[in-house]
Amino acid sequence: MKMLINVAESVVSDALRGMAASHPELTVDVENRVIVRKDAPVAGKVALVSGGGSGHEPLHGGFVGRGMLDAACPGEVFTSPVPDQMVRAAAAVDSGKGVLFIVKNYTGDVLNFDMAAELAEDEGVQVAKVLVNDDVAVTDSLYTAGRRGTGATLFVEKIAGAAAEEGMPLERVEAIARRVNELSRSFGVALTACSTPAKGGPTFDLPAGELELGVGIHGEPGRERRAMMTSREIADYAVHVVLEDLPPENPVLVLVNGMGATPQLELYGFAAEVHRVLGERRVAVARTLVGNYVTSLDMAGASVTLCQVDEELLRLWDAPVRTAGLRWGC
């Protein structure tokens, strides 16, 4: 596989150097692998910290900035960051109002963020944690006990980030983050496997004429493999599965997310089919976001995430955000 890298061992460090050079509004500690908004700690504000394995960009480092995360901790590719990174990040952004850890439900992330929370609290930082587990495809996977954390992570980070920006206390920001997760569901489809720099080739075998329904963001197996389907057929399947798990009572936010190698042309065509299915099911759409946001390196495919919103959650979604990967209203 051809990759735009120097050597596999320096991929994460090289990317962090590039982020530092490209985004002066961030403080990027390449050696310790911590990305912090430059104005942190923000007085009177609850701080949000997240992180996970690299390879899912712009998640999480691309979401550091006003209205979202205060800091992010990138691990090696598809590998959890270590507790020292999280403790360092928490110390850098804590204004005395507490820190919320947003954790995707993957075993390594959960264990390391739990350990980091204990260490940070030993140093006098008040920490709360929210687990994101929105994927309806499978109950357990190679990386997870319980449901995986995927596209809803963006909704949690954006909406909780806006709540924190408004000056809400830690307990309230935590409650809002939990509510967003509880009201969100996701389902992903892979058209090709992803390739890690260390392996230099596909991480799993997916024949040219087949797709994987319910794939995870590390290439974990989904529910089943089928012969290649049309965009219309995939939307019918994916949206049906999501709505079966959480029939919406309110309008929804829609994330049509690319897995990394899917062009916007295809994603918008898929978005049209998602909207068609939602219309047929009489589900009102409040907002739609289309693009590659929670990715899996060079995997081709897409995921659909729906989040039910009330007036408060929609207001927080619409609030200004300014990050490398997401920005509006400022």
C-alpha positions in Angstrom: 0.0 0.0 0.0 1.3 3.5 -0.8 1.0 5.9 2.1 2.0 9.5 2.5 4.3 8.9 5.5 8.0 8.8 6.4 8.2 5.7 8.6 5.4 3.9 10.4 7.0 4.6 13.8 6.7 8.4 13.5 3.2 8.7 11.9 1.5 10.1 15.1 4.4 12.4 16.0 4.6 13.7 12.4 0.9 14.4 12.4 1.1 16.3 15.7 4.0 18.4 14.3 1.8 19.2 11.4 -1.1 20.2 13.6 1.1 22.4 15.7 2.4 24.2 12.5 -1.1 24.6 11.0 -3.1 25.6 14.1 -1.4 28.3 16.2 -4.6 28.5 18.3 -3.6 25.2 19.8 -0.8 24.2 22.1 0.5 20.8 20.8 2.9 18.9 23.0 4.4 16.5 20.5 6.6 14.6 23.0 3.9 14.0 25.6 1.1 13.8 23.0 -1.4 16.3 24.4 -3.4 18.8 22.3 -4.7 21.8 24.3 -6.6 25.0 23.3 -4.2 27.8 23.7 -6.4 29.9 26.1 -6.7 27.0 28.6 -7.5 27.0 31.4 -10.5 29.2 30.8 -11.5 30.9 34.1 -14.8 29.7 35.5 -15.3 27.0 32.9 -15.6 23.2 33.2 -13.0 21.6 31.0 -13.6 18.7 28.6 -10.9 16.1 27.8 -11.2 13.2 25.4 -8.9 11.0 23.4 -8.3 7.7 21.9 -6.2 5.9 19.3 -5.0 7.8 16.3 -6.5 7.0 12.9 -10.0 8.4 13.6 -9.2 12.1 12.6 -10.5 14.7 13.0 -11.7 12.9 16.2 -10.4 13.9 18.8 -7.6 16.4 18.3 -9.5 18.2 15.5 -12.3 19.0 18.0 -10.2 20.9 20.4 -11.2 24.5 20.6 -13.9 27.0 21.6 -17.2 25.2 22.0 -15.9 21.6 22.1 -12.9 20.0 23.8 -10.3 21.8 25.9 -7.8 19.0 25.4 -7.3 15.7 23.5 -4.9 12.8 24.0 -3.9 10.9 20.9 -2.6 7.3 21.3 -0.8 5.2 18.8 -2.9 4.1 15.8 -5.9 2.3 17.1 -4.3 2.2 20.6 -5.5 3.9 23.7 -3.6 6.9 25.1 -1.9 6.2 28.4 -3.1 7.6 31.8 -0.1 10.0 32.0 -1.4 11.8 28.9 -4.8 12.2 30.4 -3.5 13.5 33.7 -1.3 16.0 32.0 -4.2 17.2 29.9 -6.5 17.5 32.9 -3.9 19.5 34.8 -3.4 21.8 31.8 -7.1 22.7 31.4 -8.5 22.6 34.9 -9.7 26.1 36.0 -10.9 24.8 39.4 -14.4 24.0 38.1 -13.7 20.4 37.3 -12.9 18.2 34.2 -15.2 16.0 32.3 -13.6 12.9 30.6 -15.5 11.8 27.5 -14.6 8.2 26.9 -15.5 5.9 23.9 -16.5 2.4 25.1 -13.3 0.5 24.1 -11.7 -1.5 26.8 -8.3 0.2 26.7 -9.8 3.7 26.7 -12.1 2.8 29.6 -9.3 1.3 31.8 -6.8 4.1 31.1 -9.3 6.9 31.6 -10.5 5.3 34.9 -6.9 5.2 36.1 -6.2 8.7 35.0 -9.3 10.0 36.8 -8.0 8.5 40.1 -4.6 10.0 39.5 -6.0 13.4 38.7 -8.2 13.4 41.7 -5.2 12.6 43.9 -3.7 15.8 42.5 -6.8 17.8 43.5 -8.6 17.9 40.1 -12.4 17.1 40.3 -13.2 14.6 37.5 -16.4 13.2 36.1 -16.6 10.7 33.3 -19.1 10.0 30.5 -19.0 6.7 28.5 -20.1 6.9 24.8 -21.7 3.6 23.7 -24.0 4.4 20.8 -23.3 1.6 18.2 -26.3 -0.7 17.7 -24.5 -3.1 15.4 -23.1 -5.6 18.0 -23.3 -6.0 21.8 -19.6 -7.0 22.2 -16.6 -6.8 19.9 -12.9 -7.5 19.8 -12.2 -4.2 21.6 -15.3 -3.8 23.7 -17.5 -5.1 26.5 -20.9 -3.8 25.6 -21.7 -1.4 22.7 -19.0 0.5 21.0 -18.5 4.2 21.1 -18.6 5.7 17.6 -20.4 8.7 15.9 -22.3 9.9 18.9 -18.9 11.0 20.3 -19.1 14.0 18.1 -22.6 14.9 19.3 -21.5 14.5 23.0 -18.4 16.6 22.6 -20.1 19.4 20.7 -23.2 19.7 22.9 -21.5 19.2 26.2 -18.7 21.6 25.0 -21.3 24.3 24.4 -22.8 23.7 27.8 -19.4 24.1 29.4 -18.7 27.2 27.3 -21.9 28.7 28.8 -20.5 28.3 32.3 -22.7 25.4 33.4 -21.3 23.5 36.5 -19.7 20.1 36.2 -22.7 18.1 37.3 -24.9 19.8 34.7 -22.4 19.4 31.9 -22.0 15.7 32.8 -25.8 15.2 32.8 -26.2 16.8 29.4 -23.4 14.6 28.0 -25.0 11.5 29.4 -28.4 12.5 27.9 -26.9 13.0 24.5 -25.3 9.6 24.6 -28.6 8.0 25.8 -30.5 9.6 22.9 -28.0 8.6 20.2 -27.6 5.5 18.1 -25.2 4.6 15.2 -24.6 2.0 12.6 -21.7 1.7 10.2 -20.9 0.0 6.9 -17.5 -0.8 5.4 -17.0 -1.1 1.6 -13.2 -1.7 2.0 -10.9 -2.6 4.8 -8.6 0.0 6.4 -4.8 -0.2 6.3 -2.6 0.7 9.2 0.9 2.2 8.7 2.4 -0.6 10.8 0.9 -3.4 8.7 1.2 -1.6 5.4 -1.9 -3.3 4.1 -5.5 -4.2 4.8 -6.3 -5.1 8.4 -8.9 -7.7 7.4 -10.1 -9.4 4.3 -13.2 -8.0 2.6 -13.6 -9.3 -1.0 -14.2 -6.7 -3.7 -17.9 -7.7 -4.2 -18.9 -7.7 -0.6 -19.5 -5.2 2.3 -19.5 -5.5 6.1 -22.7 -4.4 7.8 -22.2 -3.0 11.3 -18.4 -2.6 11.1 -16.5 -0.9 14.0 -14.1 2.0 13.6 -11.1 -0.3 14.0 -12.4 -2.7 11.4 -14.0 -5.0 13.9 -16.5 -7.4 12.4 -20.1 -6.4 12.2 -23.4 -8.3 12.0 -22.9 -9.9 8.6 -21.4 -9.7 5.2 -23.4 -9.3 2.1 -22.9 -8.8 -1.6 -22.4 -5.2 -2.5 -25.6 -3.1 -2.1 -26.7 0.2 -3.5 -26.7 3.4 -1.5 -30.5 3.2 -1.3 -30.4 -0.4 0.1 -27.7 0.5 2.6 -29.7 3.4 3.9 -32.8 1.3 4.2 -30.9 -1.2 6.3 -28.9 1.1 8.5 -31.6 3.6 9.3 -34.1 0.7 10.0 -31.6 -0.8 12.5 -31.1 2.5 14.3 -34.8 3.3 14.5 -35.6 -0.2 15.7 -33.3 0.3 18.7 -34.5 3.9 19.6 -37.7 5.0 17.9 -37.5 8.8 18.1 -40.1 10.9 19.8 -38.4 14.2 19.0 -36.7 15.6 15.9 -33.2 14.2 15.3 -29.7 15.4 14.5 -28.3 13.4 11.6 -24.6 12.6 11.1 -23.8 11.0 7.8 -20.2 10.1 8.5 -17.5 8.9 6.1 -15.0 6.3 7.3 -12.1 8.1 5.8 -11.9 7.3 2.1 -15.5 8.0 1.0 -15.8 11.1 -1.2 -18.3 13.9 -0.3 -20.1 13.2 -3.6 -21.0 9.7 -2.4 -21.7 10.9 1.2 -24.2 13.5 0.0 -25.9 10.9 -2.2 -26.1 8.6 0.8 -27.4 11.5 2.9 -30.3 11.9 0.4 -31.2 8.2 0.9 -31.0 8.6 4.7 -33.4 11.6 4.5 -35.7 9.6 2.3 -36.0 6.7 4.8 -36.5 9.1 7.7 -39.2 10.9 5.7 -40.9 7.6 5.1 -40.8 6.8 8.8 -42.1 10.3 9.6 -39.0 11.2 11.6 -38.4 15.0 11.7 -34.8 16.1 11.0 -33.6 19.1 12.9 -30.0 19.4 11.5 -27.7 17.3 9.3 -23.9 17.1 9.2 -22.2 15.3 6.3 -18.5 14.5 6.1 -15.5 12.5 7.3 -15.5 13.1 11.1 -15.1 9.8 12.9 -12.9 7.8 10.6 -11.0 4.6 10.3 -7.9 5.6 8.4 -8.5 4.8 4.7 -11.6 2.7 5.1 -14.3 3.3 2.5 -17.8 3.3 3.9 -20.1 5.3 6.0 -22.0 5.4 9.3 -25.3 7.0 10.3 -25.8 8.5 13.7 -29.2 9.9 14.9 -29.6 11.9 18.1 -33.0 13.0 19.5 -33.0 16.6 20.5 -35.2 18.9 22.5 -35.0 22.7 22.4 -32.1 22.9 24.8 -30.0 20.2 23.1 -30.6 21.9 19.7 -29.7 25.3 21.0 -26.4 23.8 22.3 -25.8 22.1 19.0 -26.2 25.4 17.2 -24.0 27.3 19.6 -20.7 28.7 18.1 -17.8 26.3 17.7 -14.3 26.9 16.5 -12.0 23.9 16.1 -9.8 22.5 13.3 -12.5 19.9 12.3 -15.8 21.7 13.1 -16.7 25.4 13.1 -19.7 27.6 12.7 -21.1 30.8 14.3 -17.8 32.5 15.1 
